[in-house]
Amino acid sequence: MRFIVLIKQVPDTAEVNVDPATGHLVREGVSSILNPEDRHALEAALQCAGQGDQVVAMTMGPTQAVDVLSEALGMGAHRGVLLSDRFFAGADTWATSYTLGKAIEHLGPFDLVLCGRQAIDGDTAQIGPQVAEHLGIPQVTYVTALRIEDGRVRATRDLGGTLEEVEAPLPALVTVLASCNRPRYPELRKLLAACEARAPIQLLDAADIGVMADHSGLRGSYTRVVKTFAPKVGRETTVIEGSATEMAGRLVAALREKNVL
Ligand SMILES: Cc1cc2nc3c(=O)[nH]c(=O)nc-3n(C[C@H](O)[C@H](O)[C@H](O)COP(=O)(O)OP(=O)(O)OC[C@H]3O[C@@H](n4cnc5c(N)ncnc54)[C@H](O)[C@@H]3O)c2cc1C
């Protein structure tokens, strides 16, 4: 079986802020990490894979995104694929998922595509479902447990308080939640091997995967981010004075006035 895991390099959002003057993300000095849920997607693939199966980690991004592929190889992926081309720059989710879908088709037959539910920078949770649409395969989202049985993926979906058992024929795509598993740490030996020039990481550009320039990147995007800004959070503080009974009475009156009570 062949598992393809889509992984994304994202800024460590714990360190990212929005510049209030320009509305742009301040990325200077911010480190990049493997999107947290993608680590769980990779762990799920590694747990499902048996002897002779292949786990391929794929990312689309600038050349430095190779770092997340090295990390994936360190965790146990058999090979990595980096999709990088100036034509891919500025892609919205449609152009991103189209490009990922074309690259998956380019690699040949596959059984299961795994993604994180969402990336912590874009936060749309659209890529997984859109890639499945581009490939014309079933999709199972919000997966918290999965196994492969009799040529089918059997998965438990967590719908926030309700669990749903779903099965789909292969090939299929699943997006996983962090509750799915506990990812293993990369092994030092594998990490060092992944950073060598002969590491099994393939670089593909738009021509390699047959992506037309006007279908990818900014030109292939139907949507534009018009503005990014941090909402102003205003707070009004009122100090209530008096005896305990008076303060309680004034508090109740103030809450009634605001229709809270
Ligand atoms: C309207 C709009 C305009 C945008 N314009 C730009 C722009 O000009 N420049 C720019 O840099 N970005 C832009 N983006 C962001 C970019 O489109 C998204 O980061 C990208 O499409 C992935 O979407 P997401 O981060 O919401 O991923 P999600 O859908 O939240 O990710 C779900 C999962 O999909 C997989 N995945 C997501 N992205 C990748 C990837 N690149 N490679 C491999 N797997 C992946 C991962 O498994 C991930 O966990 C734009 C986004 C929108 C909505």
The ligand as an ORCA input file, in Angstrom:
! r2SCAN-3c Opt
* xyz 0 1
  C      -8.152     33.867      0.132
  C      -6.783     33.336      0.415
  C      -5.672     33.915     -0.189
  C      -4.381     33.486      0.117
  N      -3.314     34.098     -0.442
  C      -2.071     33.672     -0.108
  C      -0.934     34.320     -0.614
  O      -1.037     35.265     -1.375
  N       0.301     33.852     -0.243
  C       0.429     32.780      0.607
  O       1.551     32.375      0.925
  N      -0.631     32.156      1.101
  C      -1.878     32.597      0.777
  N      -2.952     32.003      1.320
  C      -2.726     30.912      2.222
  C      -2.614     29.618      1.460
  O      -3.577     29.501      0.469
  C      -2.871     28.532      2.450
  O      -1.873     28.573      3.442
  C      -2.826     27.182      1.812
  O      -3.709     27.115      0.730
  C      -3.218     26.102      2.803
  O      -4.431     26.438      3.401
  P      -4.527     26.387      4.960
  O      -3.261     26.913      5.524
  O      -5.794     26.987      5.388
  O      -4.522     24.811      5.203
  P      -5.639     23.882      5.809
  O      -6.686     23.614      4.799
  O      -6.069     24.411      7.135
  O      -4.710     22.600      5.964
  C      -5.253     21.295      6.132
  C      -4.173     20.301      5.849
  O      -3.833     20.342      4.461
  C      -2.453     20.025      4.294
  N      -1.787     21.185      3.676
  C      -2.142     22.484      3.718
  N      -1.284     23.236      3.017
  C      -0.340     22.395      2.523
  C       0.846     22.565      1.730
  N       1.238     23.771      1.281
  N       1.572     21.467      1.431
  C       1.183     20.233      1.860
  N       0.090     20.016      2.618
  C      -0.657     21.083      2.942
  C      -1.913     19.727      5.687
  O      -2.079     18.347      5.931
  C      -2.858     20.511      6.583
  O      -2.911     20.027      7.915
  C      -4.230     32.426      1.024
  C      -5.355     31.819      1.607
  C      -6.621     32.267      1.318
  C      -7.820     31.612      1.980
*
